Amino acid sequence: MKDVEIIKNVRNFVVNHSDDDDIHGFPHIQRVYDLCDKIGMELKANMLILRISALLHDIGRNNESLNTANKNHAIISAEISKDYLKSQLFDLSEDNINQIIHCILAHSFSNKIKPLTLEAKILSDVDKLDALGAVGLYRTIGYTIRNNGGIKQVINHLETKILTLKNRLFFEITREIAEERIQIIQDFYNRIKN
């Protein structure tokens, strides 16, 4: 099967198994995919691995029965992805599947798995970039409200996670993108603290 057909099939699977919300649903996945595509091309990544990883990285967020096991969403996403990829006739090697699974496991801020490959580092950086800027601020507030939190929880999330993300990026190109986006978060944080 050609790479284009594989990506189309994976995208259809993800669309059918993702929520249609901006926080962690398909709109988030599409933003991550698009930026991974741009940065991956520039950094000469294995685009098949990166594109599949970007599409599948949050597939576990929509599976409530697995989420009750208190597993990190990246672990759930990796489990679902591995089963899915092995069940398809994609002609992906075991090594390619393992690289995709590593990307998915290592993308999560809270999973604490260090990205070891170029593709895993790109996905990790791009997922973090989507938590910055105006969209990132919207996602942070939306996620907090969805989980019955208020302004104190938003401030705490900004302090403990969002404002630290720039320091966790691997590439100069992603740090440059983060620079502009982090300023939006910092301005909001400064004003809300006052």
N, C-alpha and C positions, 0 to 999 in steps of 0.2 A: 504494500500500500504506500502511496506517495505521501510525503510529509504534509502536504496541503490537505489531503483527505484525512490523515490522522488528526490534525489540528481541528478540522471541521467536526469530526466525530467526538473528540474530547470536549469541544465547546458545547455541542448539543447536550452531551451528558451533564456538563456543569450547569448549563441553563436550566435543565430539567430537575436538577437536584440542589438548586440554590434559591435563597429568598431573593425577592426583588426589592432590597432595601440598600440604601447608600452606605450603611455602616460596615457591614461585613458580607453583604449579598453580592449579586452579580455586578451591579454598577461599580463596586469597589474592585472586584476581580478584573473587570474590563479596564479600569484605570491602571491597575498594576500591570496587566498584560501589555497595554499600549506603551507604558514607559519602559518596561523590561525589553520590549521589542526595539525601541529606539536606542537604549543604552547598550543592550546586548549586541546590536549591529556595530555600534561604535567601538566596543571593546572586543569584538570578534569572538563572541561566545558561541557555543554549540546551540544554535537557535531552536532546534527541535526539543532538546532537553529543557531549555529555558522557557519556551512557550508552553509546553505541557505542564511544567512545574507551576508557572504563573496561573494557568487556568485552574489547576487542581489544589492550589495551596490552602484554600479555605473551605474545601468541600465538606469537611467534617463539622463545620459550624451549624449546618442545617439538620444534623441528625440527633435529635433530642434523646433518643433511647441510648445512644452511646455517650452523650454528654453527661448523663447522670452518673457515670462511672468516675467522675472527677478527673478525667484525663485532659491534658492540654489539647486544644483543638488541632494543633499540628500533628500530634500523634494519631488522633482520629482521622484527620485528613490523609495522612500517610497510609494508614490501614485500608481505608476505602479506596485510595488511589492504587495501591499495590494490587488489591483484588480486582479492581476494574481493569487495569492495564494488562494483567495476566489473563483475563478472561476474553480479551479482544484479539483479533488477528492483525495486529499492528506490525508484526515483524520487528519488534523492539528487542534488543539483546538484554540479557539479564543485567549486564553492566549499565546499560542505558536506564533500565527501570530502577536500579539501585541508586544511580545518580539523581534521578527525579525524586525518589523517596528522600534522599539526603537533603535536596533543596527544600522540600516541603517541611521536613523535620527542623531544619536549621533556620527557617525564615522567622520563626516566632520569637519575639522579644523575651517572653517568659519561659520558653522551653529550655533556654540556656544551652543549646547545642551550637558549637562553633561551626560556621560555614567554612568548608574546606576547599570547595571548587569555585571557579570563576562564576559559574551559573548560580550557585547557592549564595554567593556574596551579592550578586546583582539582585536576586529576588529579595534577599534580606534587606538590602538598602532601599529598594523601590517600595516594599511594603511599609517601611518606616517613613518614607517620603509621603505616602498617602495619609499618614497621621499628622502631617504638618500643613501649614498654610490655612487658607480659609476652609477648604474641604475638611482638613484634619480637625480644625476647631469645631466645625459643625458635627463631625463624627464623634468627637469626644463628648460634647454636650448631649448629643442624641443618645449615645450609649449610656451615659450617666442617668439621664432621665428614664430611659427604658428599664434601668435597674433600680429605679426608685431612689436615686441619689439627688442631691441638690448642689448648690454652688460650692459648698465645702468639699464635696467629693470631686467636683470638676477641678478645683484648685489643687487638691491633693494629687489627682491624676496628672495634671500638668507638671507639678513639681517632681513627682517620683518617676515619671516615664517620659512624657512628651518632650519636655524641655531638655532631656538628656539624650535624645535620639541622635542629634547631630554628631555627638562625640562617638557614636557607635557605627558610623558609616565607613565603608572600606575604600571608596573611590573618590578622587578629586571631583569628577563630574557630578557625583551625587551630593557631595558636600557643597558644591556651588549651587545646585538646585535648592538644597536645604537652607542655605543662607537667606535667601529671600523669603522662603516659607516660614522659617522660624521667627522672623521679625513680626509677622502677623500674630503668631502665638504669644510672643514676648510682650507686644503692645497690649493685647487683651489681658494677659496675666497681670501686667503692671497696673492697668486701670482697675481691674476687678479687685486686686489686693487693696487698692486705695479706697 
